[in-house]
């Protein structure tokens, strides 16, 4: 998709770059020469910080360059991609990277006699923005990728750089050097891989031609005796052990995530093929007062972008009209464009705007009853208020909406999980209470990711050096025990040097889940485990027979916390799911929190958060943002409010 992104000064010093596919140095060199040296495109009259969409694209050698320019610092931000591609979010990427880079390094760049800035950690900020925009934009919207691959006249190999020492020296590239390639480009026509056609399949004229030219010549009979056809091997059944590995060594490679070992390459002693890659803790949390704390969702990057937007809005406030409300400052404020200033607002004045606000929240996946509750809170804040200027009304609307959302989403009790664990597992000197394991249970409907999120929480606890016992309480679904066994094996490898310990407690299939949970807690107390994480079977929230067993489970296991995994994709059915699970554990016992999974798949449609909290008054503890063990984040109320108030 994106070939390269470069941040450089007008004097040709490259401050930071990221390369995904080989691009000839002449592409960016000619861009600098034409735009900033010979001034073939006028930039002298452009505003400081003009967006990439306002600057004309530069095209050279089958590549398109989108760029922006920070005049005050003399820095150019340029993204390079193939002209045949259409990337809808490329302008936003360039603008956001400019705002983040300037926000992080402005002080260093403004120091006297500064030409080089250390940008070693900027990769994380760039990757986070690129990932967010790619997810928001969906799949790559290529226009003619197939025709590009099958073209006979042009290939994807970039042209060799011209022998122009002046242009190479302009960007600090030595003659003969090549860019760092971290992602292979699309294969050229001369390196096409043509799949074998099945019996009776029709081949195109070009495919038949390639097949004829690449096939071996017909035998003339002088090559020696013909080889006998090899007998087709008979497929044998394979047995699996408790760890999810093949029980017999038949020489067949099953794990294709690593290269096949040959006679020339030997594995390290004790190493397991396909070992789990080590997770860099700095990418998902930090040490605070001896505890490992999860990061919030893009708080730092979002705050930088918000500051940049605030400065931009402050610079253009004087141009805003003062007569009508909602001329584009925000999606919510735009709903009040027909409310005239200088009068006391009544319920009739706000009816139309409230309906529009309700529709906006519904588009964000908020359940209707939760949307109505929020709108009523905003209406209560606005009725009887005398409207003033454009800015004051818009600010009041935003403040009222943020207050209603924050009041709904903010928990009423402490959610410091680590402190609760320490209070339970440490003996008390002032009372007769003995130390015992902290018990946490994960429940939810089928397929929401209970086992995966349980493993993420376990990884978080292992980072804090707890001894964790995972209990396989799902004794119904085939493969559930083996799935947890694989998670435990991976977690052991990832945290071998951290000091935490994890074990699996299981009694196989067909057993009573409540009894297994009770026995697991007793075993953990006997063996000195700090935390017990109990997995449960998925069940439909509207199946009374399946839901009734949860009450027995709660009585037997006596969990300190019961967390329900909710899916961000589920939509308005989340209200019924949350209410049914919340009431399934008997009198005096309910859910303690939610984990919202698959938040990385919905963009800004995070209304499920609002819906389940509205339905149960139970807070959200964590959100899942991926499939790795480190893809778990603390829930941020500020982040959720920003997503819900953003443009539809």
Secondary structure, 3 states (H helix, E strand, C coil): CEEEEEEEECCCCEEEEEECCCCCHHHHHHHHHHHHHCCCCCCCCCCCCCCCCCCCCEEECCEEEEEEEECCCCEEEEEEEECCECCCCHHHHHHHHHHHHHHHHHHHHCCCCCCCCCCCCHHHHHHHHHHHHHHHHCCCCECCHHHHHHCCCCCCCCCCCCCCHHHHHHCCCCCCCCCCCCCCCCCCHHHCCCCCCCCCCCCCHHHHHHHHHHCCCCCCCCCCCCCCCCCCCCCCCCCECCCCCECCCCCCCCCCCCCCCCCCCCCCCCCCCCCCCCCCHHHCEEEECCEEEECECCHHHHHHHHHHHHHHHHHHHHHCCCCECCCCCCCCHHHHCCCECCCECCHHHHHHHHHHHHHHHHHCCCCHHHHHHHHHHHHHHHCCCECCCHHHHHHHHHHHHHHHHHHHHCCCCCCCHHHHHHHHHCCCCCCCCCCCCEEEEEECCCCCCHHHHHHHHHHHHHHCCCEEEEEECCCCCCCHHHHHHHHHHHHHHHCCCCCCEEEEECCCCCCCHHHHHHHHHHHHHHHCCCEEEEECCCCCCCCHHHHCHHHHHHHHHCCCEEEEEEECCCHHHHHHHHHHHHCCCCCCCCCCEEEEECHHHCCCCCHHHHHHHHHHCCCEEEEECCCCCCCEEECCHHHHHHHHHCCC
